[in-house]
């Protein structure tokens, strides 16, 4: 069964780690697709073990950029909840 392609312009990516900790990210569909491409490549044995997710609006403090890294073998599950931010 083929994986469905995202159809909204934004999505909430929720990653559940093997220790049951959940991480939630509000991302553009392009960022979600980049995550899916990385995940599929890593699952096939190619690419880096970690993936950087830009924290965007959570950029509190004096930082010019904040990224959170997820590690492939620490991901138990993930879900994608799409939505449209366009009026």
ZIZIPE-V305809 format. One record per backbone hydrogen bond with DSSP energy under -0.5 kcal/mol. CO is the residue of the C=O (numbers start at 1). NH is the residue of the N-H. E is the energy in kcal/mol with one decimal. If there is no record, write none. Layout:
# ZIZIPE-V305809
CO&NH&E / CO&NH&E
This chain:
# ZIZIPE-V305809
9&29&-1.7 / 10&83&-2.8 / 11&13&-0.7 / 11&27&-2.8 / 12&14&-0.6 / 12&81&-2.3 / 13&15&-0.6 / 13&25&-2.3 / 14&16&-0.5 / 14&79&-2.5 / 15&17&-0.6 / 15&23&-2.7 / 16&76&-2.9 / 16&77&-1.7 / 17&20&-2.5 / 21&17&-3.0 / 23&15&-3.0 / 25&13&-2.9 / 25&27&-0.7 / 27&11&-2.5 / 28&32&-2.2 / 29&33&-2.9 / 30&34&-2.0 / 31&35&-2.1 / 32&36&-2.7 / 33&37&-2.7 / 34&38&-2.4 / 35&39&-3.0 / 36&40&-2.8 / 37&41&-2.3 / 38&42&-3.0 / 39&43&-2.6 / 40&44&-1.4 / 41&46&-2.8 / 42&45&-1.7 / 49&72&-3.3 / 51&70&-2.4 / 53&68&-2.8 / 55&58&-2.7 / 56&59&-1.4 / 58&60&-2.2 / 66&55&-2.7 / 68&53&-3.1 / 70&51&-2.1 / 71&74&-2.0 / 72&75&-1.7 / 74&18&-2.7 / 74&76&-0.6 / 77&16&-2.8 / 79&14&-2.5 / 80&82&-0.7 / 81&12&-2.4 / 83&9&-0.7 / 83&10&-2.2 / 83&85&-0.5
